[in-house]
Amino acid sequence: MRKAFAVLVLAAFCACPSFSQSILTASEFFKSVSDFYGSIQDYEADTQITVGNGGAMRGKVSFKRPEMLRIDFSQPDGQTILFNGETLVIYLPGSSAILQQTVKGSGAAAATPEGLSLMRRYYTVAYESGQTPVPLEEGSEEMVVNLILRRRSGSEAFSKMLLSVDPSTRLIRRIVATTPADLDYIFYFSNYSLNTGMGEQRFIYDPPSSANNYNNFLFSE
């Protein structure tokens, strides 16, 4: 579960797609997501995350090209996820633990047009119910367009992913990623601020020295 969560976090928080009012196939629409990535230098947004039937986690995500990511949680308070392009660090204050993983190559490839091209290669893309917007949730007044991605082979961590895009703002509002065991990872995004000009110092993190360090946790049992 830790590995799937970490991989999805790197992918999920770089989602800032374009929406065209013209008629597009699902594949063309998804390609426009890749194209729009090239114009985003950085962003901040509020996020809410749930895994299965667990309680909601809330915080603020910061992203800067080419592949810097930071999530500061308010619930659970003090929890932090940081990726600086080379190293993934997760601080768990409740366990007084620091999880670290050095990532070779492009650790946040899904944040780039090239990464999205790989997703098109390994997942089929379709509209869940066409280009016509539908409510984000039952009873919601917010309308979105849903894209569903299904894996082409059993080697992918998630059997399917659902992306809900607000056509009026051109932003992803929700991602639902489902494992083969039917465990859902759900991400909500709101209050985006694009191209804020944030500096790289935003992605420098000094965790508490009293915490226990666990290296290479993605490859640990």
Secondary structure, 3 states (H helix, E strand, C coil): CHHHHHHHHHHHCCCCCCCCCCCCCHHHHHHHHHHHHCCCCEEEEEEEEEECCCCCEEEEEEEECCCEEEEEEEECEEEEEEECCCEEEEEECCCCEEEEEECCCCCCHHHCHHHHHHHHHHEEEEECCCCCCEECCCCCCCEEEEEEEEECCCCCCCCEEEEEEECCCCEEEEEEEECCCCCEEEEEEEEEEECCCCCHHHHCCCCCCCCEEEECHHHCC
